[in-house]
Amino acid sequence: MLPRHRRHRERAIWSVCLVICFGSRAVAAQVTAATPEQSAALRAEIARGAAAISEVTAHNYPYATVHRLIRNRVEKNIQERRDSDGFRLGAHVAAGFWVRHLPEEVSWRKTALARHRDVVYWLLPRVGLPIGEIAGVVAHAEGLSKASQQELLGFLEAIVH
């Protein structure tokens, strides 16, 4: 019979192994390709997120105020339990695209842009839609021109690479 501390250590090791095995399967299940019904729901959620941010950025408030309102809109969505990966992706793509067009003199521009890029980079594989489709959905929700849509696609491609 093993001493008690060795038995506890072995149990702890097995517990960690089980968590890693089942946790990796759960993550793999989240990254799989979406069915057509799920794709339509994801596109609708992405559009909802982008439209929510577009509504905020349409105001002529100071840049810092608009950015605070963007964060408030995302937080409000979470508090209302209406949050989804699609909504967050649409919101952060739209917010990142807006921040990208701010003047270079805005002191918090680089950190905000990096934060939005990081969130988008993290959410892209979870959503599983092609970036061209995401760019089209966000551009349509924001009412962007074809040239702006191409610029948005370049923005997303730069995040992926």
Secondary structure, 3 states (H helix, E strand, C coil): CCCHHHHHHHHHHHHHHHHHHHHHHHHHHHHCCCCHHHHHHHHHHHHHHHHHHHHHHCCCCCHHHHHHHHHHHHHHHHHCCCCCHHHHHHHHHHHHHHHHCCCCCCCCHHHHHHHHHHHHHHHHHHHCCCHHHHHHHHHHHHCCCHHHHHHHHHHHHHHHC
